[in-house]
Amino acid sequence: MTDESNGYPRVLDRQGCIYGQHLAEEITTMKGSQKTIEEKLDKLRQAAWGVTLSLVGATIMMALNIIIK
């Protein structure tokens, strides 16, 4: 008699139970998603540094223009 109340029969084979196989697939998918998110965050971080440096440069130039005039 098998307990299939949770949707997964308790069947074992060489790779473990079906529930464990399903979890392994989900974890692999999540790892791929995490890498994609990390790459996007790295690009955003680089863009943020560029914007910050541009704003600092513009602020310094504006301050110099105000002081000189």
C-alpha positions in Angstrom: 0.0 0.0 0.0 1.4 3.4 -1.0 0.8 6.7 0.5 -0.1 9.0 -2.4 -2.0 11.6 -0.4 0.7 14.2 -1.2 0.7 13.6 -4.9 4.0 11.6 -4.9 4.0 7.8 -4.6 6.7 6.4 -2.4 8.6 4.6 -5.1 12.3 4.3 -4.9 14.7 3.5 -7.7 18.3 4.2 -8.4 17.9 7.9 -8.3 15.8 8.2 -5.1 12.2 8.9 -4.7 10.1 10.8 -7.2 9.6 13.7 -4.7 13.4 14.0 -4.3 13.9 14.0 -8.1 11.3 16.7 -8.4 13.1 18.8 -5.7 16.4 18.3 -7.4 15.0 19.6 -10.7 13.5 22.7 -9.0 16.8 23.5 -7.2 18.7 23.2 -10.5 16.2 25.6 -12.1 16.5 28.0 -9.2 20.3 28.0 -9.5 20.0 29.0 -13.1 17.6 31.7 -12.2 19.9 33.0 -9.5 22.9 33.2 -11.9 20.7 35.2 -14.3 19.6 37.6 -11.6 23.2 38.0 -10.4 24.4 38.9 -13.9 21.6 41.5 -14.2 22.5 43.0 -10.8 26.1 43.3 -11.9 25.1 45.2 -15.0 22.8 47.5 -12.9 25.6 48.1 -10.4 28.0 49.1 -13.2 25.4 51.4 -14.7 24.7 52.9 -11.3 28.5 53.7 -10.8 28.5 55.4 -14.2 25.5 57.5 -13.4 27.0 58.4 -10.0 30.3 59.5 -11.5 28.5 61.5 -14.2 26.4 63.3 -11.6 29.5 64.1 -9.4 31.3 65.5 -12.4 28.4 67.6 -13.4 28.0 68.9 -9.9 31.7 69.9 -9.7 31.5 71.6 -13.1 28.3 73.5 -12.0 30.0 74.5 -8.7 33.0 75.8 -10.6 30.9 77.8 -13.0 29.0 79.4 -10.1 32.2 80.2 -8.2 34.0 81.6 -11.2 31.2 83.9 -12.3 
